[in-house]
Amino acid sequence: MSRKKQARKIKETKVFTESARKAIVKELENGMVKAEACRKYSVSYGTLYNWLNKYSTKFQTKPKIIVESKKEADSYKALQDELKQAYELLGRSQMEVMFLQQLLEHASDELKIDIKKNFGTNPFSGLKNTKKRK
């Protein structure tokens, strides 16, 4: 096949309804092999396992139980509190920046000059009378 024909070929995508997904999962629960289902319905293993996890009662993954010590839990809580404070400070500083920008815009409108561009003094251009000394 030439490259032009390959480029023109449009890849087909299959969209399964929820009832079709449930029917496929039911077939798997009744003994169909997962590899066979993947080939038959042209789906990947990942998609199949996602469907099994979502619709199956037999193949559902068990919830993970995390065991941690009191010290780890306390440090985790302290880090969460510190992060919350950092976000509050960041939000406050962003509000201050927005307020100052609005203040500059309002002052520019009132004074009819562009304060942002005419900020400060002119840059130093060097000495005007520079003569070489002997």
Contacts in CASP RR format, 6 or more apart in sequence:
PFRMAT RR
TARGET T0000
AUTHOR 0000-0000-0000
METHOD contacts of the structure
MODEL  1
MSRKKQARKIKETKVFTESARKAIVKELENGMVKAEACRKYSVSYGTLYN
WLNKYSTKFQTKPKIIVESKKEADSYKALQDELKQAYELLGRSQMEVMFL
QQLLEHASDELKIDIKKNFGTNPFSGLKNTKKRK
14 41 0 8 1.000
14 42 0 8 1.000
14 43 0 8 1.000
16 24 0 8 1.000
16 41 0 8 1.000
16 43 0 8 1.000
21 51 0 8 1.000
21 54 0 8 1.000
21 55 0 8 1.000
22 55 0 8 1.000
24 37 0 8 1.000
24 41 0 8 1.000
24 48 0 8 1.000
24 51 0 8 1.000
25 51 0 8 1.000
25 52 0 8 1.000
25 55 0 8 1.000
25 56 0 8 1.000
27 37 0 8 1.000
28 34 0 8 1.000
28 37 0 8 1.000
28 48 0 8 1.000
28 52 0 8 1.000
28 56 0 8 1.000
28 59 0 8 1.000
29 56 0 8 1.000
29 57 0 8 1.000
29 58 0 8 1.000
29 59 0 8 1.000
34 45 0 8 1.000
34 48 0 8 1.000
37 43 0 8 1.000
37 48 0 8 1.000
38 44 0 8 1.000
38 45 0 8 1.000
38 48 0 8 1.000
52 59 0 8 1.000
52 60 0 8 1.000
53 59 0 8 1.000
53 60 0 8 1.000
53 61 0 8 1.000
68 76 0 8 1.000
104 115 0 8 1.000
104 116 0 8 1.000
107 115 0 8 1.000
108 114 0 8 1.000
108 115 0 8 1.000
108 116 0 8 1.000
END
